[in-house]
Amino acid sequence: MVAQTLAGLGGIGKSELVLHYAEVHRGDYDLIWWIDAETPEQIRASLAALGREVSVGEARLKHPGPGPSAITAASAAVAAGQLRDDDALAYALAHLAAPDRAGRWLLIFDNVEDPHHLDPYLGRLEAGDSRAEGRFECVGSGSRKS
């Protein structure tokens, strides 16, 4: 399991340091996603946005072709990124938990106020890295595919 955490007072450059890491190592990952993590609602919304993004990409890979006519009715909502928040969040977690689908990924949790807000998500993920950054104290966990 790989876990990286930065902790410190606001304004000292934690986010900039993590952004620099992501830029330098972007070739090491198939997916890098920045998650606003001040509140549980922001975490859920960011992960749901990730779920919509990867679902659209996967639908286009499964149904290549010009425009929507190449996409079946069953996958139209996925292809359009129109998943409900709960479904999109579940899709993101399932995608990240499957190394054969997600490849190598990095999640960056920015402005973590309470490390326990990450608990429902990080314990379920095994194929990537996470970096957590918070104003006072924060914890992030994930694992890297060998």
N, C-alpha and C positions, 0 to 999 in steps of 0.2 A: 504494500500500500504506500502510495506517495502522497504526502500532505505538505503543503507549504502555507505558512501563515505569516502575515505582517500585522503588527499591532503598534499603535501609537496614537498620539493626539492628532486631531484634524489639522490639515494644512502642512504636514511635514514632508509630503511627497510620496506616500505609499502608492497611490493610484498611478502616478507617473512612473514609478519603478516597475510596477506590474505591467503597465502598458509597454514599457521598453522591453521587458522580458518577452512579452507576446510578439512584439515586432521582430526581435532578434531570432526567436525560435519558431516563427510561423511556418517554416518549412518542415519542422519536426512533427506537425500536427495536421490532421485532415480537417479538423474543426476547432475553432477558437470562438468562445461565446462569452460576452461580458454580461454579467447579471447584476442588476441593481438590487442590493440586498439589505437595505435599511429596515424594511418591514417584511413580514411574511407575504403580504399582498404583492409587493414588488417582486419578490422571489418567484412567486407563482406566475405572475404576468410575464416575467422574463423567460422562464422555462416554457410557458405556453407559446410565446413567440418563437422560441427555438423549435418546439414541436411542429408549429405551422411551417416554418422554414424547411426543416428536413423532410416533412411529409410532402411538400410541393416538389422538392428535389427528387425524392424517391418515386413519386408518381410520374414525373417526366421521364425518369430512367426506364420505368416499366412500360410506358406508353409513349415512345418517341414518335414524333411526327409533327406536321404543321398544325398548330392550333388545337382547340378543344375537341375536334372531331376524332382525333386519335386516342382520346381518353374515354374509357368506358363510363357509363353512368354511375357505377358503383364507386369509382374513384374520383368522381367529379368534385365532391366537397373537399377531398384531400388535395387534389390538384389545384384547387382554387384557394387553398389555405383557409377554408371556412370551418375549421374544427371549433367546437365549443372549447372554452378555456380548460375544463376538466379533461376533455378528450385530448387536447393538444398537449397538456402537461403530461398525461399518461404516455402519449406517443413519444415525447421527448425522453422520458425516463427509460422507456422500453428500447428506444433507439440507442441511447448511450450505454445501456446495459448489455448490448449485443455487439461485441467487438468485431464480428464479421460484417456488421452493418455500418457501425460508426467509425471504425478505424481508430486512429489515435486522436484524442480530443483533449482540450484544455478548457475548463470552466473557470472564470474569474468572478468571484463574488465580491463586489465592491461595496464598501461602507457597511459592513456587517456590524449591527448594533448588539445583537444577542446571538451567540454561537448556537444556541439551541434551535434557532429558526432554521438552521441548515440540516438538522437531524433527520427530518422526514425524507430527505433527498439523497444525501451523500452516502448513507449506509447501503443504498440499493445499487450503487454504481461501482463497476469493477474494471472498466476498460480505459480509463483516461487519467488525467491529472486535474487537480483543482488547486487554485490559489485563492486564499481568502484574505481580504484586507478589511480592517475595521478600525474604528477610532480608539477603542480601548483594548479589548481582548476578543479574539475570535479564533475559531478552529475550522479547518477545512480538511477534508480527506478525500481520497480517491485512490485509484491504483493505476499503474501503467501497464499496458500490454507489452510483453517482452518482445 
